[in-house]
Amino acid sequence: QKKILNRLFPGYVITEEANPETVSGIIYPEEDVFIKKAVLKRKNDFKSGRLCAKKALAKLGIERFPIKIANDRSPIWPDGIVGSIAHTQGYCGVAVAVKRNVKSLGLDIECVDRLKSNCRYLVCTEDEMAAINARPKSIQDKLAAFIFSAKECFYKCQFTINRCWAGFHDAKISLDIDINNEGDFEIILLKDIGRYFTKGSSFKGKYIFNQRYVLTGMTIEN
């Protein structure tokens, strides 16, 4: 499929994407140790993410750098680099940038049928649930998947700065979007998250609906 992740970010962010089921290549032994006992799907997702990261880092002049996993399960990027890895069924993507250009970035990819009606309450606030239910049934799955992806994208972005976990109900997102296109979204915090992200503050991101996927990206400037 046509590469589109670059449309989610400013030009200084490097993106790579691949299909985890068909991508080929060898990851570093230091990375492979993390998936020795994993099931095949997890291995494919992990390998495709690392191979995309390898290509993206090479474009920044960084060679032979294994992306290990921290105790909090986040990727360990080279000094001076921020990055984000996302994968879902049939799609994997990576975004990286130099810290002097951006403080943090987040990327998420979800299948548009990911969040069925019986589990939306886990991700959506009451207001978001009401907004979804007010729209035609034919697009409700897509809207729910968008909310899921946008929140995941933001949480990845803030975690790089904050190292704080946040819940899905700690923020809300407007559904003023076009599911047949791409555009901007806004997330507003409903509570303080750590010391840097305060209740009532808002952050902008970008979204793309692409056939069976919704993709979201966010950057926080220095």
Secondary structure as UniProt FT lines:
FT   HELIX           5..8
FT   TURN            11..12
FT   STRAND          14..18
FT   TURN            20..22
FT   HELIX           29..32
FT   HELIX           33..35
FT   TURN            36..37
FT   HELIX           40..59
FT   TURN            60..61
FT   STRAND          68..69
FT   TURN            71..72
FT   STRAND          75..76
FT   TURN            79..80
FT   STRAND          81..88
FT   TURN            89..90
FT   STRAND          91..98
FT   TURN            99..101
FT   STRAND          104..111
FT   TURN            112..113
FT   HELIX           117..122
FT   HELIX           126..133
FT   HELIX           137..162
FT   HELIX           168..170
FT   STRAND          171..173
FT   TURN            179..180
FT   STRAND          182..189
FT   TURN            194..196
FT   TURN            199..200
FT   STRAND          202..210
FT   TURN            211..212
FT   STRAND          213..220
//
